[in-house]
Each structure stands twice: as structure tokens, then as C-alpha cells.
Amino acid sequence: MSAIGGRDLAALGRSLHQPGALVAHTVYECPDCGEQFVGQRRCADCGVFCRALGLGGACPDCDAVILLRTLLLEEAPPT
């Protein structure tokens, strides 16, 4: 179980296990070119399957791909 900033990412992942919901909120990275995608398991340029990095999404301001664990670590108060 991974609790970051008081949040349980494993529980969040389990709640997203509806058809397509988990894939739609997962960040994938192409092993060949390193491009990251949200909800897309195959790299359109390289044609290879990507590896899952974790839950995440696109930044609403700049469309950059953001991993949820990275965002939570940046916002977590210092201990």
C-alpha cells in the first residue's frame, strides 16, 4: 500500500478498476522514444506497446503529462 500525503494510491487504483477507467487515468511511456501518454498504451510513432508508469493525467494549463505520485510528492509538507 502506498500512502502519499495522506492519500492511498492503491485504493484509488482499485476504485478505477471499471472497464476502461484505469487505462484512461494511467500514464504510459514508450520504451523506444520516451514519449509519455495518458490513456494510450501504444506509441503512435514507434508502434510499440508502452509501459505503465502509474496514475496521472494531463495538466489543465499546458497539457503536460503529470504522474499523480509526483504531484503529491511536490505538494506534501516537509517531514
Phi and psi in degrees as a GROMACS rama.xvg file:
@    title "Ramachandran Plot"
@    xaxis  label "Phi"
@    yaxis  label "Psi"
@TYPE xy
-118.824  105.383  SER-2
-104.658  118.149  ALA-3
-123.961  124.856  ILE-4
61.1028  31.4447  GLY-5
79.9185  6.80428  GLY-6
-112.09  144.173  ARG-7
-102.983  101.711  ASP-8
-67.7069  -31.6998  LEU-9
-64.9504  -42.0012  ALA-10
-64.8164  -39.3886  ALA-11
-62.8634  -42.969  LEU-12
-61.7551  -42.0579  GLY-13
-64.2605  -37.6243  ARG-14
-69.8802  -21.3074  SER-15
-89.2431  2.64714  LEU-16
-75.6516  43.0118  HIS-17
-96.7617  159.864  GLN-18
-52.7394  114.3  PRO-19
83.0001  -17.5747  GLY-20
-67.9603  -42.7689  ALA-21
-66.9649  -44.4143  LEU-22
-61.5385  -41.2776  VAL-23
-65.1675  -21.0306  ALA-24
-113.716  18.9756  HIS-25
-107.795  138.663  THR-26
-92.7977  129.147  VAL-27
-117.123  149.063  TYR-28
-128.411  132.317  GLU-29
-71.4721  128.315  CYS-30
-71.4003  -18.5144  PRO-31
-88.7781  -52.5846  ASP-32
-103.497  -13.496  CYS-33
82.9494  0.0239352  GLY-34
-65.1784  141.686  GLU-35
-109.499  144.547  GLN-36
-134.142  152.986  PHE-37
-107.616  119.581  VAL-38
73.7741  10.1255  GLY-39
-121.438  112.593  GLN-40
-87.4021  -8.46473  ARG-41
-126.837  133.802  ARG-42
-74.2105  123.822  CYS-43
-67.8415  -32.8704  ALA-44
-79.2164  -44.6055  ASP-45
-91.0657  -24.2145  CYS-46
76.4798  14.0211  GLY-47
-106.351  158.616  VAL-48
-76.1981  141.062  PHE-49
-91.5812  161.874  CYS-50
-97.4079  143.682  ARG-51
-77.2281  130.647  ALA-52
-99.5975  -27.745  LEU-53
144.942  -176.163  GLY-54
-71.2133  146.011  LEU-55
179.88  -162.356  GLY-56
-173.031  -169.587  GLY-57
-100.897  140.455  ALA-58
-63.0359  130.675  CYS-59
-68.0044  -19.7318  PRO-60
-90.3102  -43.1119  ASP-61
-122.5  -1.50254  CYS-62
68.6162  10.2859  ASP-63
-68.2889  146.973  ALA-64
-78.741  130.502  VAL-65
-128.136  129.058  ILE-66
-81.3142  137.57  LEU-67
-60.7359  -41.6899  LEU-68
-64.5613  -34.2684  ARG-69
-67.1416  -44.1593  THR-70
-62.1503  -43.4238  LEU-71
-68.1485  -36.7695  LEU-72
-66.4523  -35.8189  LEU-73
-70.0889  -30.2472  GLU-74
-93.5824  -9.32877  GLU-75
-70.2165  136.167  ALA-76
-68.183  146.486  PRO-77
-62.9537  143.624  PRO-78
